[in-house]
Amino acid sequence: MSSTLILLTVAIYSAMLFAVVWFTSRKTNNESYFIGNRSSNWFLVAYGMIGASLSGVTFMSVPGAVFTSQFSYFQMVLGYILGYMIIAFVLMPVYYKLQLTSIYTYLEQRFGKVSYKTGSMFFIISRVIGASFRMYIVINVLQTFVFDALHVPFWVTVLVFILLILLYTYEGGVKTIVITDTLQTTFMLIALLSGIWIILSGMNISLGDFFSKLFSIANADGVPYSKIVVTDFKASNFALKHFLGGAAIAVAMTGLDQEMMQKNLSCRNIREAQKNMMTFTAVLVVVNFLFLILGAALCMHAGQHGLTIDPKHTDDLFPSVALNHWGAIPAIIFLVGLISAAYPSADGALTALTTAFCFDFLELDKNKKLTEANKKRARYIVHVTFALVLLLTIVIFKLVNNDAVISSIFKAATLTYGPLLGLYVFGFFTKYKIRDSLVWIPCILSPIICYLISNYSAEYLLGYKIGFELLIVNAGITFLGLLMLKKSNH
């Protein structure tokens, strides 16, 4: 696929997004930006959240991971169902009852200002690192296959990408993102389904024959690609660990995440928000399974055509096959899907980061002296500043140029949700008051302890490799720390 064709595809796609922005951002105000005037259609929110949840990481990593870990990822997806039910029927009723815009305002009402600022800061750190990483892996694909050949520096590629995101979220915010996420989810799903069809057609295999072979074809170690359940207790992807970890990740990274909840809070009422969450859950489970199906098809394609898959770089499998072995039109479909998976990771993050900082640190909603115009100007400044922070973080990832280090940074981002989960569990399930001024201590110590546990668990726990359950451990340590800070009843 030529560089010119790839650039043209990106340009046309971006132009379409800007047309949507122009239509949706007319006569907008701060309420439109932050919560979409609380008038978003629940089905559009649910559908659009699919793209925001999956991102470019899922688009490339999940299919490639089938080669090394088969369908075991689906154990975690099943855990998501439990987590999303907790969000819909435990967390969201409280958010709506308190009429929150920033969900971390709950922490101020329950514990105090330090807890409030601590929770919001952990979200900001998590979202900056997580969003930057998701954008990095997609931008890096474009850099490798297009811009390196044109001698365009990586930082320029990132700058252009960030500018596009900045311009189309600058005015409309959540009101715009609800619509653009819907379009981007549609294109991503088209790319996913088209990818499966293209691969099977290329191998002259019908869908029925594919599924009959799926349960028998295996990797070099004789393990079927369709294997879901892992029974080895010491393995990091042991079934129970994956399920419970998936539930905890869903609660923490969706229910306690301003980006995801901001879209839910833009619905008209709690009933529509709950319908949105349960619809989103059902669709997400199906879509994740389809990504695993795509991964199995890619492995079969590689085996039939004698392609070598590097176990350490399985993320390269899908883009390599799509851009080097498909024709122009299928490659364009893949590229549009990839971009569609990348944009929601950036636009929602930028809007959520702006919202969290404006409400939780600048407290624009409480400042009665500022005019609406002044508040809007402050919001613009914060929005641009976070765009520059994302730019700098992505460039740092590239300078490090070490997959192991990048994985560690991404793991650090997931660790930061542990204190948030611990804070909310303590707030929801106990009635204790705590010494608010000291809350930051257990919230900082817990991720540090968990990082050490994750690095040395196999060595000191008889070969036991800790997996996604680390988030639960992280929250538990935070919970115990908060318990030590409880105030006496006397």
Disulfide bonds with the S-S distance in Angstrom:
none
